[in-house]
Amino acid sequence: MSSLAYFIKQAFQGFARNLSTTLGSIITIFLSLFIIGVFLVGAIVVDNIVKSVESEVSITAYISDDAKQSDIDSMESYIEGLDGVASVSFTTKEQALEDFRNMSSNAEIVDELGGNPLPASINIELSDPQKVQTVADEIEASDLFAKIADEDNPADSLKYGQRTVERLFSVTNYVRYIGIALIILLVFISLVFINNTIRLAIMARRKEIAIMRLVGASNGFIRGPFLMEGALHAVIGAVLAAGCLELLRRIALPRLQESLAFLPIGIEGNTFLLIYLALLVAGLIIGLIGSAFAMRRYLKV
């Protein structure tokens, strides 16, 4: 316990000896961890949006007015047996018109149609949205569907949102790669700053270190204050980053939710606590690794 108190005391004295460099190290760690935290929050929001879009992915197969009910029933049974299909339902022409009437802001448009031009349809809900293309291809390849499809080309009688999901995945992948590259760069910069800070601390205490060697101090005892100093830099930076993220959670995120109420961008408080814990652990790792590199290079013990 006395050694730990000594390490902490020496770490704070190191703060005072190299104040400008220490502040630069803390600010760098803070900014790095804060940006990493923002990316983590953004990744969770994007993941929620993607899952929301995926949950809305379904397939609608439009049916010809001349199709026999027995063929429609057989097609429904076939689709229900496909892998990735959760449920199948049938919408008649009358139901389709009534749904259109309910969704239309101007009911007079429906009355002026002069009949019912809307086709009946088979509606397919998916248990696995990733299989939407496979399911659509199997339906399109079915001879029975070609017989009852609303269009001569069966592909034209299928409607689904795979392209939208693919584009969304493409964008999120690019954002993810950019975020990973930026995080690696920020971590490297933080390591450099901590390395320089600890190096200056070692240079400032080189006479004291030489005396400790002469009196037989262990390597661990000599290294301890420098490891503690790097860890304190990281903890302070992580706490500042978590504090700023908490301000964003309490101030900016609610306003963003109000502005984009149609998007599922809400994040639970427990998720933020996990992010804060991850930032603290990441900061400690960065601080200890940066200190270890500096000691290995400049402190031959």
C-alpha positions, 0 to 999 in steps of 0.5 A: 500500500505504501508503494502505491501511495508513493507511485501516485505521489510521484505521478502527480509530481510528474504532472507538475514538472511537465505541465504543458506536455501533460496537458497536451497528452491528456487533451489528446487522449480526451479528444481521441476517446471522445471521437471514438465514443461518438463513432460508437454511438453513431454505429449503434444508431446506424445499426438500429436504423438498418435493423428497422429497415430490415424489419420492413423488408417484405415481398409482394407478389401481384396476381393476375385477375384471371388467376384461379383460387386453387392456383393461388392457394398452391402458390401460397403453400409453396412460398410458405415452405421456402427457407427464410419465409415467416408468414404469407397472406393474401390481399384481394383486389377489394382489400387492395382498393380499400387500403389505397382509399385509407392511405390516400389523402384525397378520397375523391381520387379513388372514386374517380378511378372508374373501377378497380385497377389494383391487382390482388397480391400475395404478401410475404413476411421474412424471418431473415431479411438477408434472404429476400433476394433468394426467396424472390428468385425462387418465386420468380423461377416458379412455373406456377407463379409465371401462370398467375403473375399479373405481368407477362414477365414474373419479375415485374410482378414482384416488389421488394426492397432489397436494393434499398437495404443493399445501398444502406449496407454499402454506405454503413460499410464505408462509414465503418471502414473510415471510422476504424481507420480514424480510430487507429490514427487517434490511438497512435497519436495518443500513444506518441503523446504519452510516450513523449510525456513519460520520456520527459518525466524519465529525463527529469528524474534521471538523477533520482533513478540513478540513486534508486539503482545504486541503493538496490531498488527493484525494476518494478519500483522504478517503473511504477510511478511512470506507469501510474502517470500514464494511467492517470493521463488516460483516466482523466482523458477518459473521464472527460470524454465520458462527461462530454458524451453524457452532455450530448446524450442529455442535450443533443440526442433528445433534440435529434430524436424530436427532429427525426422521430421517424427514425429509431435513433434512441439508445438506452442508458445502459448502452451508454454506461457500457460505452463509458466503461469501454472508453475507460478500459481503452484509455488505460490500455493506451496509457499503459502501453504508451508508458511501457514503450517509453520506459523500454526505450529510455529507461534501461531497467 
